Amino acid sequence: QVQLVESGGGIVRPGESLRLSCVASGFPFSRYSMIWVRQAPGKGLEWVSGINIPGDYTEYGDAVKGRFTISSDNAKNTVFLQMDALKPEDSAVYSCAAAPRAYNGAAIRCQFRYDYWGQGTQVTVSS
């Protein structure tokens, strides 16, 4: 059974950093894609970033480009989201999702392709 577990959320001040982790267990795939999405109260789901394994293709949403960095530890089936220069508008529940295929380009953004989802971790940016 595939499970995704996020961690690393918390409460920080504007300009500070957080590093989120998403660990995939029971994962039988050697090539796959993982994404981070977020949802703020009263708003829809927003695609944040994606990475494919083992190609290491990465992509970012416009709102986080230049501030967030996605990376992976393939041996540990773990994907990280380093979030720097955080803003209050980054406050949301951040969730990771995985798909059993290594996508590139626009395909990596298609949330319907992702079969496995974590429960999410709360990020709050407030002064």
Secondary structure, 3 states (H helix, E strand, C coil): CCEEEEECCEEECCCCCEEEEEEEECCCCCCEEEEEEEECCCCCEEEEEEEEECCCCEEECCCCCCCEEEEEEHHHCEEEEEECCCCHHHCEEEEEEEECCCCCHHHHHCHHHCCEECCCEEEEECC
